[in-house]
Amino acid sequence: MTNRKISDFTALTAPASTDTLPIIDQSETGTEKNKKITYANLLSKAPDGSASAPSFSFSSDPNTGISGGSDTLTLSTGGSGRLTISSAGVITIPGDLTVSGTTTTINTTNLDVEDKNITLGKVSSPSDTTADGGGLTLKGATDKTFNWVDSTDSWTSSEHIDLASGKVLKVAGTEVLSATNFTGTSAIATNVTVADESSDTTCNVLFTTAATGNLPPKTGTNLTFNSSTGALTATSFVGTVTVPDDSVTSDKIVDGAIVNADVNASAAIAGTKISPDFGSQNIVTTGDFNSGSVTITGGSPAITFTDSNNDPDYYIQNNNGALRIFDATNSAERFVVNTDGHVDILGNLDVGAGIDVTGTITSTDNIEIDNAKAIRLYEADSNGSAYVGIKGATDKGSEASYTVSLPAAAPTANQILKANASTPTNLEWVTDTGGNSTSSTIADESTDTTCFPLFATAATGDLGLKSGSNLTFNSANGTLGATIFSGSGASLTNLPSSALTGALPAIDGSALTGISAGATGGGSDEVFVETGQTVTTSYTLSTNKNAVTVSPTINNGVVITVPTGATLVIL
């Protein structure tokens, strides 16, 4: 009988959870060391391990793998935990998170970013051209945007800007606009749009301290102008002054004598003269709009950003309590802060650094991760930074895609996961029998020439299965082989002479049939002993026995051993 290598066995590509493997129990001695373990227990009873020494690792990288324990799953690389999943379902990633897909969807109540700087438009060669149109979009009835426009070299908002009470706008550290006052220095202009003013009784005339140059405008309380009457008042005049007949100076009008009813509806008074508001009057300006606080009130207040150079245009709107940034050109929401605080990003989200989420991540579609990457489940912060990683097969080859479905119900005590018999990709809970199977599924085997029957060391009990090299079975021809057979041979018939070797004990041969005399010849002659011509397997003669053979061919590597007291005759 020849031994077989494990590599000669038929590969089992889809082991069942109840399939059994032999195992050596180092805690036992003698025959009790030989035990068995089911495939399911082998996978479910792994040691906890740690981040530096994971229980599942790689021969070339022993400190990279998966560890667990205390209801925590940890994935490690280089001996350090990289992803941990706690018993509460919290996933912790201590390093960076790189998302290489085209869309990142985060459905959470809050998104907290510990980093104090968010970088947008981070490409290999950033420029003002690549930055053009970058910024924020809040989805609403229309998009509310805050974008960089390269053509104007400016940040541009599609909606109004409303600063909180007490806040102002500053330029280079200097306040230029508050809710009630413009305090900055106006931009240098070669032309200024001037509206006709002919009703205000007290105006302050602007002047400069030199005839030319880039100078700030100033006023003086001792130089005023009554635009209603055209009277210019100063503490003194130098030069010739001409006063029209019947003119009325402001000092002849009692303060407060002119009230709202005295102003004609068609007076077209400029908004800068009106307090506290403009009413329905439009505000038109080609300069900066600077204010410490701007409040927009309406059913759906909005700030529109119309880009005269490029599309799309945007607006920011408060619509039914939700703040939205809307793409007006394409009639599409881009960014929404909902009334319950959760944020919707209706488009791709490119994140250059990690995303730290303290709430629940909910997806309305599949979450797809490259099979070279892993989902890392980190342990609780108080326990460390180890993690357990889960990822798909690195290379499925020609195998079809599949999805494994977990059971709907929770398990009970001593249950394990098992593939459903009719739909193996559906897992179900079954009671763990502790590895002691009362029955096994046996497949027909009728081609293997060398098999090893299994036996136990006792008739009953929980025993380990064993085999012996001195007990074999040829499933191709049904031959059972052993070094010796013991028991009644009353039912044995047609024993070939080739199967009878060694010395037979004293038996009554009257009942033996089909036994060859060992010699052949013509007719009834029995004078010739026929032997094989080639020795293919090493053989040792029995001690104190003689053997004879006729001119055999001995194959290379085959050894014939003749022990002391034995004789071999080759004719």
Secondary structure, DSSP 8 states (H G I E B T S, - for coil): -----GGGS---SS--TT-EEEEE-TTS-GGGGEEEEEHHHHHHS---B-SSSBSEEETTEEEEEEE--TT-EEEEETTEEEEEE-TT--EE-SS-----SS------S------S----S--SS--HHHHTT-EEEE-SSS-EEEEEETTTTEEEESS-----TT--EEETTEEEE-SS-B-S-----S--------S-S-EE--B-SSSSSS---B--TTEEEETTTTEEEES---S-----TT---GGGS-TT-S-GGGS-TT----GGG-SS--TT-----SS----S-----SSS-EEEE--SSSS--EEEEEETTEEEEEETTTTEEEEEE-TTS-EEE-S----SS----SS----SS-----TTS-EEEE--TTT-S-EEEE---S--TT------B--SS---TTEEEEE-SS-TTBEEEEE--TT--S--------S-S-B---B-SSSSSS---B--TTEEEETTTTEEEES---S--TT-----GGG--S---S--GGG--S---S-B-STT---B----SEE-S-EE--TT-EEEESS-EE-TT--EE--TT-EEEE-
